[in-house]
Amino acid sequence: MYNKKTENNRIIIIGSNGMLGQRLTDFYINKNVKLKCVSNEKESFFEKVNYSQTDLLEPNGIKQIIEEFEPEIIINAAAYTAVDKAEIEKELALAINSEAIKVINNACSKIGAHFINISTDYVFDGENGPYSETDQVNPVGYYGQSKLDGERQLLSSSGSYTIVRTNVLYGPAKFGRPDFVKWVVNSLKSGEQIRIVTDQINNPTYLDDLVNGIAAIAEKRSQGIYNIGGSEFLSRYDFTLKIADFFKLDKSLIKKIITAELNQPAKRPLKSGLKIDKVINELEYSPRSINESLQLMQDELKLV
């Protein structure tokens, strides 16, 4: 039975063991909310949370969790993100990034929940970035296409939803594979030479800034599409130089290349990034500078 709710104190985080999911869990775990964490690992990375294991390839599992918990807000931070493998594993990418979105959205609609789904700047072709929420989409790889198909599952529905597009996430998630910053720091600390592209432009997004933006959206149930990113647009190479400068690491180990030299199966959007005027104006979003973010990472993780 459809039961429209106005409170936002029952929240499900899907993908709670992922990089963004961990920081969302950190944010909400001590708030005055009833929190349900869901991921595909057997156990949560966090003790004493209400956790269920489920696989988005099995739609009945997530449907049952939503129906039993009856959330007011669902945040989906889970995705198929293997950009190159997506060119081969198209059915798998589509199942997780699009078909599962339809299942979750339908379950949300039945109980009047608001659905926040995380998307990407890869829905654009990277010819004329940075992009606003209303710019023409045109993915150049199948990962981006599968994420766009997920967006369209929501855009064609009558439910309550928000699509959050973001790019180049970094921050102090404690578990799982290293983010870009930790990878750069660990590589340079060990004296390893790294090759970094000069022709991919983005505005890297600090995880906790993204979490704050998502929380503001959840609080107001803001609908539609919102870009959330950092305030600084720069190449991946220049971002790497900033990291090396901040941590006083050897910049001579950083070698310039262009994307074409990597011979990757999937084409990348190059001149990309996301304009964030809308989320700043409507939700008072205020991203930290890269150096401020790196200081927070150092304070929490003691990287160097």
Summary of the structure (lengths in Angstrom):
residues: 304
radius of gyration: 18.9
end to end distance: 54.2
largest distance: 62.7
contacts: 1039
relative contact order: 0.15
helix: 41%
strand: 18%
